[in-house]
Amino acid sequence: MLRLCYTSRMSHSAVIHARIDSSTKEATERILNSLGLTPTEAIRLFYRQIAMRGEFPLELRVPNSLTAATLSKADRGEDVERFASV
């Protein structure tokens, strides 16, 4: 669950509070750290992209039923093929 709460602190800045589950937060922060970004910098970058583009900067899709079922099985480790090399 993600909830945003905006609080204006000064005329030129605002604070965003977001709640996110701990496992998503930890996994995301590991990736951001490897890129040399803090969570705050990533959120600023995300917001700037929305403002610059005038739209959401990522393509969001809902998978069809076959893809959803396949992804769900893979999450459970069912019908997953493993290979020794590419």
C-alpha positions in Angstrom: 0.0 0.0 0.0 1.3 3.4 -0.9 -0.2 6.6 0.6 1.2 10.0 -0.1 0.7 13.0 2.2 1.8 16.4 1.0 2.8 19.1 3.5 4.0 22.4 2.4 7.0 23.5 4.5 8.2 26.6 2.6 7.0 28.4 -0.4 9.6 26.5 -2.6 9.5 23.0 -1.2 7.1 20.4 0.0 7.4 17.1 1.9 6.0 13.8 0.7 5.3 11.0 3.2 4.8 7.5 1.7 4.1 4.2 3.3 5.4 1.1 1.6 5.9 -2.5 2.7 9.4 -3.1 4.2 10.5 -5.8 1.7 9.8 -3.6 -1.3 11.6 -0.7 0.4 14.7 -2.8 1.2 14.9 -4.3 -2.3 14.4 -0.9 -3.9 17.0 0.8 -1.7 19.6 -1.9 -2.5 19.1 -1.1 -6.2 19.1 2.7 -5.7 22.3 2.4 -3.6 24.0 0.5 -6.4 23.1 3.3 -8.7 24.4 5.9 -6.2 20.9 7.3 -5.6 19.1 8.0 -2.3 15.3 7.3 -2.1 14.7 11.1 -2.0 16.8 11.6 -5.2 14.8 8.8 -6.9 11.5 10.3 -6.0 12.7 13.8 -7.2 13.8 12.2 -10.5 10.5 10.5 -10.8 8.5 13.6 -10.2 10.7 15.7 -12.5 10.1 13.1 -15.3 6.3 13.4 -14.8 6.5 17.2 -14.8 8.7 17.3 -17.9 6.7 14.7 -19.9 3.3 15.8 -18.8 2.4 12.2 -18.3 3.4 9.1 -16.3 6.9 8.2 -17.4 6.4 4.4 -17.4 4.2 2.2 -19.4 1.8 0.4 -17.2 0.0 -2.7 -18.4 -2.4 -5.3 -17.0 -1.2 -8.7 -18.1 -3.7 -10.9 -19.9 -5.0 -14.0 -18.1 -2.4 -16.4 -19.5 0.5 -14.1 -18.6 -0.9 -13.5 -15.2 -1.3 -17.2 -14.5 2.2 -17.9 -15.8 3.7 -15.1 -13.6 1.8 -16.4 -10.6 3.1 -20.0 -11.2 6.7 -18.7 -11.6 6.3 -16.8 -8.3 5.4 -20.1 -6.6 8.3 -21.9 -8.4 6.0 -24.0 -10.5 6.8 -25.0 -14.1 10.1 -23.1 -14.0 12.9 -24.2 -16.3 16.4 -23.7 -15.2 19.5 -23.8 -17.4 23.2 -24.1 -16.7 24.2 -21.4 -19.2 22.6 -18.9 -21.6 
